[in-house]
Amino acid sequence: MNENMVKRNELLAQTVIKGLQSRNMEGFYAVGKEEALKIALDLIPEGTTITMGGGMSVHEIGLTEALKAGNYNFIDREKFADRRQAMLQAYDADVFLTSTNSMTRDGVLVNIDGNANRVSAIAQGPKKVLFIVGLNKVCGDLDGAMKRARNVAAPINAQRFGLDTPCAKTGACFDCKSPDTICCQFLITRYSKHKGRIQVILVNDNLGF
């Protein structure tokens, strides 16, 4: 990556981190995937009960595999015959891992969900929520973040899951009411009632969708 771009991204990350701090959340900056993985493991004590709600960025930095191989109680919902039971266990976990569909320069997180297990756990339940976020998801303001979530993240996820929605066919949001829609619940996290419960690792890379 160009040296000037790296410097610009570092300055952007510091702006976002200040915004998070003003909202009772914690932010960390990683120059790449390896450092992001190291920061994440430093934030998660051994023996911790961990689960996650999707989040390609978590996989992309190698965190999922590291936790499965380490001394952690990782609740792998893929191994549950009853997916609902795995989702319910998330609310009592020590750490919930996820990414965000988009966020603003001043630290507001925007997430869209179909079943709402992810956004509900972000809002309430797990003791901590740890976000892994590529700087490609940072937008100038809330309007931009909403547009990114609806017109970038949602269509790609609909395509990834093979869903029959207008956005999967066109790549743009139609504000549909399709039975397959994954835009059922919108969560805007503008402040954390509990200081430090939400932690965000900003990665100098393009991660997720």
C-alpha positions in Angstrom: 0.0 0.0 0.0 1.2 3.5 -0.9 3.0 5.2 2.0 0.7 8.3 1.8 -2.4 6.0 1.9 -1.1 4.3 5.0 -0.6 7.7 6.7 -4.0 8.9 5.6 -5.6 5.7 7.0 -3.8 6.0 10.3 -5.1 9.6 10.7 -8.6 8.4 9.7 -8.4 5.6 12.3 -7.4 8.1 15.0 -10.4 10.3 14.2 -12.7 7.3 14.4 -11.1 6.2 17.7 -11.7 9.6 19.2 -15.3 9.4 18.1 -15.7 6.0 19.7 -14.2 7.2 23.0 -16.7 10.1 23.1 -19.4 7.4 22.8 -18.2 5.3 25.7 -16.6 2.8 23.4 -12.9 1.7 22.8 -11.0 1.8 19.6 -7.7 0.3 18.5 -5.7 0.7 15.3 -4.0 -2.2 13.5 -1.6 -1.6 10.5 -2.7 -5.0 9.0 -4.3 -8.3 9.6 -1.5 -9.8 11.7 -1.5 -6.9 14.2 -5.3 -7.0 14.3 -5.1 -10.7 15.3 -2.6 -9.9 18.0 -4.7 -7.0 19.4 -7.8 -9.2 19.4 -6.1 -12.1 21.3 -4.6 -9.6 23.8 -8.2 -8.4 24.5 -9.6 -11.9 25.0 -8.4 -13.7 28.1 -7.9 -17.5 27.9 -10.8 -19.5 29.3 -13.2 -16.9 27.9 -16.6 -18.0 26.5 -16.8 -16.6 23.0 -19.3 -16.7 20.2 -19.9 -14.7 17.0 -22.7 -13.6 14.6 -21.3 -13.8 11.1 -18.5 -11.4 10.4 -16.3 -12.3 7.5 -13.7 -9.8 8.8 -13.3 -12.0 11.9 -12.4 -14.9 9.7 -10.2 -12.9 7.4 -7.7 -11.9 10.1 -7.5 -15.5 11.3 -9.2 -14.9 14.7 -11.8 -17.7 14.3 -9.2 -20.4 13.8 -6.9 -19.0 16.5 -9.7 -19.2 19.1 -10.8 -22.7 18.0 -7.2 -23.8 18.4 -6.5 -22.0 21.7 -7.6 -22.3 25.3 -11.0 -20.7 24.8 -14.6 -21.9 25.1 -15.6 -21.1 21.5 -19.3 -21.7 20.8 -19.3 -22.8 17.1 -22.8 -22.4 15.9 -22.0 -24.4 12.8 -21.7 -27.5 15.0 -25.2 -27.1 16.4 -28.1 -29.1 15.0 -30.4 -26.5 16.5 -29.0 -23.1 15.3 -31.4 -21.3 17.6 -29.8 -22.8 20.7 -26.4 -21.6 19.6 -27.8 -18.1 19.0 -29.4 -18.0 22.5 -26.0 -19.0 24.1 -24.6 -15.8 22.6 -26.5 -13.6 25.0 -24.6 -15.1 28.0 -21.2 -15.1 26.4 -18.2 -13.2 27.7 -17.3 -11.9 24.2 -19.4 -11.6 21.1 -17.3 -11.3 17.9 -18.6 -9.5 14.8 -17.9 -6.8 12.3 -20.1 -3.9 11.2 -21.8 -3.2 8.0 -20.6 0.4 8.1 -19.6 3.1 10.5 -19.1 6.9 10.6 -15.9 8.9 11.1 -17.2 10.0 14.5 -17.8 6.4 15.8 -21.4 5.5 15.0 -21.9 1.8 14.1 -24.6 0.8 11.6 -25.8 -2.8 11.2 -28.6 -4.6 9.3 -29.8 -8.1 10.2 -32.3 -10.6 9.0 -32.9 -12.9 12.0 -31.7 -10.1 14.4 -29.5 -12.5 16.4 -26.5 -10.4 15.6 -27.9 -6.9 16.2 -29.7 -8.0 19.3 -26.4 -9.4 20.8 -24.6 -6.2 19.9 -27.3 -4.2 21.7 -27.7 -6.3 24.8 -26.5 -9.6 26.4 -22.8 -10.5 26.0 -20.4 -8.9 28.5 -18.3 -7.5 25.6 -18.7 -7.0 21.9 -15.5 -7.0 19.8 -15.8 -5.6 16.3 -13.2 -6.2 13.6 -13.6 -3.5 11.0 -11.6 -2.7 7.9 -11.2 1.0 7.1 -13.1 0.4 3.9 -16.3 0.5 6.0 -15.8 4.0 7.4 -18.1 6.6 5.9 -18.3 10.3 6.3 -21.6 10.5 8.1 -24.7 8.5 9.1 -26.4 9.0 5.8 -23.4 7.6 4.0 -23.1 4.7 6.5 -26.8 3.8 6.0 -26.4 3.9 2.2 -23.3 1.6 2.4 -25.0 -0.9 4.6 -28.0 -1.1 2.3 -26.3 -0.8 -1.1 -23.0 -2.6 -0.5 -23.2 -5.0 2.4 -26.8 -6.1 2.0 -26.7 -7.0 -1.7 -23.4 -8.9 -1.4 -24.7 -10.9 1.6 -27.9 -11.6 -0.3 -25.9 -12.9 -3.2 -23.6 -14.9 -0.9 -26.5 -16.7 0.7 -28.3 -17.2 -2.6 -31.4 -15.2 -1.6 -34.1 -14.2 -4.0 -34.2 -10.4 -3.4 -34.1 -7.5 -5.8 -30.7 -6.3 -4.5 -29.2 -9.8 -5.2 -30.1 -9.3 -8.9 -29.2 -5.6 -9.3 -26.7 -4.8 -6.5 -28.8 -2.0 -5.2 -31.4 -1.6 -2.4 -35.1 -1.5 -3.4 -36.4 -1.2 0.1 -38.1 -4.5 -0.6 -40.5 -6.6 1.4 -39.3 -9.8 -0.1 -39.7 -13.0 2.0 -36.0 -13.5 1.6 -35.0 -9.9 2.7 -32.2 -9.7 5.2 -32.9 -6.0 5.9 -35.4 -6.8 8.7 -33.7 -5.0 11.6 -31.6 -1.8 11.6 -29.3 -1.1 14.6 -27.6 2.3 15.0 -25.2 2.2 17.9 -24.4 5.8 18.8 -23.4 5.3 22.4 -22.6 2.5 24.8 -24.4 2.7 28.1 -21.7 0.5 29.7 -18.2 1.9 29.3 -15.8 -0.3 27.4 -18.4 -3.0 26.6 -17.9 -2.3 22.9 -14.4 -2.5 21.5 -13.5 -1.8 17.8 -10.3 -2.9 16.1 -9.8 -0.7 13.0 -7.7 -2.5 10.4 -5.7 -0.8 7.7 -7.1 -3.2 5.1 -10.2 -3.9 3.0 -12.1 -6.5 5.1 -15.5 -8.0 4.7 -18.3 -6.4 2.6 
